[in-house]
Amino acid sequence: MTQMAVNYGKVLCETGVRPEEVRQALTIMKAAPVLRTILSHPEIPLINKERAVEKIFPQTLQNFFKVLCRNCDMEMADEIFEAYREQYNEEHGILTAEISYVALPDESQIKRIREWLCRRFQASDVELDMRQDQALVGGFVIRIGDQEIDWSLKGRIEQLQYKLTRR
């Protein structure tokens, strides 16, 4: 992530934009990938880009998108929104964790995982990124930053192999 994206993300966070609004903007951009191309194209007049921004995006993000268009930084939008997410989560004590699983945990398991992570890392809430990984054989792996908590069958088998070969 570039420093410029981090700076934009911090500014976006300081302006009081809510995560729901950022998710809405991301949804719009994913639904219409050509929009990013149009808003970053140098031959399209800025006034046309600004009109499009006013019609498409939530009001709280319109000035932000206009600045991106003006500075020709629209290509960094995903990176900026990721920086915003990290900044917002840090400011609000929200832990970001990635769970890799074979079978999707049910709601009660996810709730228990969230509660355990909040206690263990003294977080007010946990934002989970869920990813399926058949290579785990069973169970799941939780990643928080550079920490990994491995409760997978693959991990247990590797631990057992390591113990058996050390003797």
RODO-2510 file (C-alpha; in nm, 4 decimals, decimal comma):
residues 167
     n   res          X          Y          Z
     1     m     0,0000     0,0000     0,0000
     2     t     0,1422     0,3368    -0,0974
     3     q     0,1832     0,6243     0,1456
     4     m    -0,0461     0,8352    -0,0708
     5     a    -0,3252     0,5775    -0,0333
     6     v    -0,2675     0,5704     0,3432
     7     n    -0,2886     0,9507     0,3552
     8     y    -0,6114     0,9532     0,1539
     9     g    -0,7510     0,6792     0,3799
    10     k    -0,6722     0,8818     0,6924
    11     v    -0,8336     1,1938     0,5483
    12     l    -1,1413     0,9935     0,4521
    13     c    -1,1610     0,8589     0,8070
    14     e    -1,1180     1,2070     0,9575
    15     t    -1,4072     1,3439     0,7519
    16     g    -1,6462     1,1140     0,9390
    17     v    -1,7441     0,8908     0,6485
    18     r    -1,9112     0,5774     0,7803
    19     p    -1,7990     0,2263     0,6751
    20     e    -2,1453     0,1587     0,5262
    21     e    -2,0967     0,4491     0,2865
    22     v    -1,7557     0,3193     0,1811
    23     r    -1,9020    -0,0290     0,1264
    24     q    -2,1800     0,1273    -0,0824
    25     a    -1,9220     0,3078    -0,2993
    26     l    -1,7222    -0,0138    -0,3403
    27     t    -2,0383    -0,1999    -0,4413
    28     i    -2,1137     0,0654    -0,7025
    29     m    -1,7596     0,0474    -0,8403
    30     k    -1,7638    -0,3328    -0,8558
    31     a    -2,1046    -0,3362    -1,0253
    32     a    -1,9805    -0,0969    -1,2951
    33     p    -1,6058    -0,1519    -1,3517
    34     v    -1,6107     0,0854    -1,6490
    35     l    -1,6880     0,3676    -1,4041
    36     r    -1,3307     0,3646    -1,2707
    37     t    -1,2006     0,3868    -1,6279
    38     i    -1,4277     0,6795    -1,7091
    39     l    -1,3435     0,8698    -1,3903
    40     s    -0,9709     0,8240    -1,4452
    41     h    -0,9614     0,8850    -1,8225
    42     p    -0,7555     1,1998    -1,8958
    43     e    -0,9529     1,2993    -2,2054
    44     i    -1,2901     1,3173    -2,0310
    45     p    -1,3496     1,6718    -1,9017
    46     l    -1,3406     1,7132    -1,5245
    47     i    -1,6847     1,8758    -1,5216
    48     n    -1,8360     1,5599    -1,6753
    49     k    -1,6618     1,3409    -1,4191
    50     e    -1,7898     1,5599    -1,1351
    51     r    -2,1461     1,5422    -1,2669
    52     a    -2,1217     1,1632    -1,2834
    53     v    -1,9882     1,1503    -0,9266
    54     e    -2,2810     1,3643    -0,8057
    55     k    -2,5335     1,1296    -0,9655
    56     i    -2,3736     0,8017    -0,8635
    57     f    -2,2090     0,8213    -0,5211
    58     p    -2,3439     0,9008    -0,1726
    59     q    -2,3277     1,2713    -0,0907
    60     t    -2,0729     1,2190     0,1876
    61     l    -1,8254     1,0761    -0,0654
    62     q    -1,8857     1,3076    -0,3593
    63     n    -1,6185     1,5644    -0,2703
    64     f    -1,3721     1,2851    -0,2048
    65     f    -1,4308     1,1310    -0,5483
    66     k    -1,4065     1,4740    -0,7096
    67     v    -1,0640     1,5218    -0,5501
    68     l    -0,9553     1,1800    -0,6769
    69     c    -1,0692     1,2758    -1,0278
    70     r    -0,9011     1,6172    -1,0085
    71     n    -0,5714     1,4644    -0,8905
    72     c    -0,5876     1,1703    -1,1348
    73     d    -0,5778     0,9270    -0,8413
    74     m    -0,8926     0,7291    -0,9175
    75     e    -0,6898     0,4147    -0,9906
    76     m    -0,5936     0,4012    -0,6213
    77     a    -0,9533     0,3838    -0,4950
    78     d    -0,9367     0,0205    -0,3767
    79     e    -0,6087     0,0822    -0,1988
    80     i    -0,7467     0,3999    -0,0408
    81     f    -1,0584     0,2231     0,0842
    82     e    -0,8419    -0,0536     0,2328
    83     a    -0,6331     0,2124     0,4105
    84     y    -0,9573     0,3730     0,5329
    85     r    -1,0764     0,0385     0,6665
    86     e    -0,7511    -0,0208     0,8543
    87     q    -0,7533     0,3323     0,9993
    88     y    -1,1195     0,3131     1,0988
    89     n    -1,0756    -0,0270     1,2633
    90     e    -0,7673     0,0874     1,4526
    91     e    -0,9432     0,4002     1,5822
    92     h    -1,2500     0,2031     1,6934
    93     g    -1,0715    -0,0993     1,8444
    94     i    -1,1963    -0,3364     1,5774
    95     l    -0,9777    -0,6390     1,5128
    96     t    -0,9451    -0,7582     1,1530
    97     a    -0,9055    -1,1330     1,1205
    98     e    -0,9076    -1,3752     0,8294
    99     i    -1,0571    -1,7201     0,8746
   100     s    -0,9689    -1,9935     0,6270
   101     y    -1,2003    -2,2934     0,6523
   102     v    -1,3058    -2,6106     0,4739
   103     a    -1,6715    -2,6052     0,5805
   104     l    -1,8249    -2,2674     0,6563
   105     p    -1,8716    -2,2317     1,0339
   106     d    -2,2314    -2,1840     1,1436
   107     e    -2,3517    -1,8629     1,3104
   108     s    -2,3021    -1,9905     1,6665
   109     q    -1,9434    -2,0955     1,5900
   110     i    -1,8701    -1,7585     1,4311
   111     k    -2,0192    -1,5850     1,7355
   112     r    -1,7978    -1,7891     1,9725
   113     i    -1,4899    -1,7184     1,7562
   114     r    -1,5673    -1,3445     1,7629
   115     e    -1,6131    -1,3451     2,1404
   116     w    -1,2898    -1,5418     2,1932
   117     l    -1,0923    -1,3072     1,9642
   118     c    -1,2346    -0,9989     2,1407
   119     r    -1,1244    -1,1382     2,4796
   120     r    -0,7837    -1,2550     2,3588
   121     f    -0,6925    -0,9335     2,1754
   122     q    -0,8919    -0,6857     2,3916
   123     a    -1,0935    -0,5683     2,0898
   124     s    -1,4364    -0,4069     2,0934
   125     d    -1,5415    -0,5994     1,7829
   126     v    -1,3999    -0,8317     1,5175
   127     e    -1,4259    -0,7944     1,1423
   128     l    -1,3942    -1,1369     0,9812
   129     d    -1,2811    -1,2052     0,6255
   130     m    -1,3967    -1,5570     0,5414
   131     r    -1,2108    -1,7674     0,2831
   132     q    -1,2657    -2,1284     0,1878
   133     d    -0,9515    -2,3446     0,1652
   134     q    -1,0001    -2,7143     0,0878
   135     a    -0,6290    -2,7826     0,1488
   136     l    -0,6878    -2,7549     0,5251
   137     v    -0,8658    -3,0966     0,5211
   138     g    -1,0819    -2,9876     0,8169
   139     g    -1,1025    -2,7208     1,0858
   140     f    -0,9889    -2,3639     1,0270
   141     v    -0,6988    -2,1185     1,0493
   142     i    -0,7300    -1,7663     1,1890
   143     r    -0,4824    -1,4966     1,0784
   144     i    -0,4496    -1,1646     1,2571
   145     g    -0,1687    -0,9552     1,1141
   146     d     0,1405    -1,1754     1,1352
   147     q    -0,0131    -1,4159     1,3888
   148     e    -0,1674    -1,7453     1,2879
   149     i    -0,3882    -1,9681     1,5006
   150     d    -0,4057    -2,3069     1,3319
   151     w    -0,6936    -2,5359     1,4275
   152     s    -0,6916    -2,7247     1,1010
   153     l    -0,6443    -3,0976     1,0476
   154     k    -0,3633    -3,0221     0,8044
   155     g    -0,1843    -2,8220     1,0753
   156     r    -0,2354    -3,0966     1,3346
   157     i    -0,0996    -3,3591     1,0932
   158     e     0,2081    -3,1433     1,0223
   159     q     0,2653    -3,0977     1,3986
   160     l     0,2420    -3,4719     1,4522
   161     q     0,4829    -3,5427     1,1633
   162     y     0,7293    -3,2910     1,3087
   163     k     0,7125    -3,4538     1,6536
   164     l     0,7574    -3,8035     1,5084
   165     t     1,0574    -3,7100     1,2929
   166     r     1,2359    -3,5242     1,5763
   167     r     1,2856    -3,8442     1,7767
***
